């Protein structure tokens, strides 16, 4: 079980000026489980906490249950866009944070070894609840890498029809972007700011076919020409 003290130690180390934080945290509480190595190395405060969460889950054979809990929290952020603003409020008191943690835990389906409870408690204690959303996203990256998934992110100005997503998934699955033995994971996002078209991201590649991108290129061309 990952103790509050262990995560607190991770929190103290998790500062922007320490790019080696993930490794340091790993050594600090996982020396007894040197065979537990995250599938990818993450950096930054959110990456440090996500790595700590991963290692704690692996040590207690709770990777799947923690993944479900994190997925539930990710769902909360998607359903309530104002949640991030609440967690980022600088005026939160200790009592406020305790209530928030209690409410968040209600959305956690399983919490083997109190791993999520300890994580949320430590984030609250160190005034980092505003990092929870990013921590969940980073943990999802670790889960995808562990499962051999390649993430395909499709951003559109309005929700896409399932048929469109299925065609994109089918086309990309057959391409060289998805290696042998890998599984494609499609993530659909909506961003009205792109005005139309699509932005397709897979791995470290981005294909920007958005209207906003085309308008920006056109404006640049006109400015240079005139």
Secondary structure, 3 states (H helix, E strand, C coil): CCCHHHHHHHHHHCCCCCCCHHHHHHHHHHHHHCCCCCCCCCCHHHHHHHHHHHHHHHHCCCHHHHHHHHHHHHHHHHHCCCHHHHHHCCCCCHHHHHHHHHHHHHCCCCCHHHHHHHHHHHHHHCCCHHHHHHHHHHHHHHHHHHCCEEEEEEEECCCCCHHHHHHHHHHHHCCCCCCCCCEEEEEEEECHHHCCCEEEEECCEEEECCHHHHHHHHHHHHHHHC
